[in-house]
Amino acid sequence: MQPIPLTLAPFFQEYDFAKLNPQADSHTIIERILQFGNRVEVRWLFNTYPQEQITEWVIKFANEKLPQPHRAFWKIILEIEE
């Protein structure tokens, strides 16, 4: 699994970025990239995690974790029905 892009470090200020593990910390990594990631970082996200895992995260946690318009955007992109 590829390491987390260093450009994402500012979005994990409360974590020791060097210790973040893409597998063990996937929940937090998905959240931060969906909310703050640029195109390159989002591409890394979809190359690192299966789309099904990202879609499942959005279904379960987007209403609680993502602000609008991020939530609506990802539901449209991932074709998630309300």
FENGI-V29256 format. One record per residue. N is the residue number from 1. RES is the residue in three letters. PHI is phi in whole degrees, -180 to 180 (* if undefined). OMEGA is omega in whole degrees, 0 to 359 (none if undefined). D_CENTER is the distance of its C-alpha to the mean C-alpha in whole Angstrom. Layout:
N_RES_PHI_OMEGA_D_CENTER, N_RES_PHI_OMEGA_D_CENTER
This chain:
1_MET_*_182_15, 2_GLN_-72_177_15, 3_PRO_-67_179_14, 4_ILE_-67_180_11, 5_PRO_-57_181_12, 6_LEU_-61_179_15, 7_THR_-65_180_14, 8_LEU_-87_184_11, 9_ALA_-51_180_13, 10_PRO_-61_182_14, 11_PHE_-92_179_11, 12_PHE_-128_186_12, 13_GLN_-62_182_16, 14_GLU_-86_179_16, 15_TYR_-116_169_15, 16_ASP_-81_188_18, 17_PHE_-56_181_15, 18_ALA_-65_182_18, 19_LYS_-97_178_17, 20_LEU_-65_182_14, 21_ASN_-116_182_13, 22_PRO_-55_179_11, 23_GLN_-82_185_12, 24_ALA_-70_184_13, 25_ASP_-109_185_11, 26_SER_-58_182_8, 27_HIS_-57_181_7, 28_THR_-70_181_7, 29_ILE_-65_177_5, 30_ILE_-60_181_2, 31_GLU_-56_185_4, 32_ARG_-67_181_5, 33_ILE_-71_178_4, 34_LEU_-63_181_4, 35_GLN_-88_190_7, 36_PHE_-119_189_8, 37_GLY_-69_173_8, 38_ASN_-91_184_11, 39_ARG_-60_181_12, 40_VAL_-64_181_12, 41_GLU_-69_177_9, 42_VAL_-66_176_8, 43_ARG_-61_177_10, 44_TRP_-59_180_10, 45_LEU_-57_183_7, 46_PHE_-75_173_9, 47_ASN_-84_184_12, 48_THR_-94_183_10, 49_TYR_-116_176_9, 50_PRO_-64_179_12, 51_GLN_-56_179_11, 52_GLU_-60_180_13, 53_GLN_-68_179_10, 54_ILE_-67_178_7, 55_THR_-61_178_10, 56_GLU_-61_178_11, 57_TRP_-61_181_9, 58_VAL_-62_180_9, 59_ILE_-61_185_13, 60_LYS_-80_194_13, 61_PHE_-123_186_11, 62_ALA_-60_182_10, 63_ASN_-62_181_14, 64_GLU_-92_191_14, 65_LYS_-104_184_11, 66_LEU_-108_175_10, 67_PRO_-77_169_13, 68_GLN_-72_4_15, 69_PRO_-89_181_15, 70_HIS_-56_182_11, 71_ARG_-59_181_12, 72_ALA_-64_179_15, 73_PHE_-58_183_13, 74_TRP_-69_176_10, 75_LYS_-67_177_13, 76_ILE_-69_183_15, 77_ILE_-59_183_13, 78_LEU_-90_177_13, 79_GLU_55_179_16, 80_ILE_-100_179_16, 81_GLU_-76_177_19, 82_GLU_-71_none_20
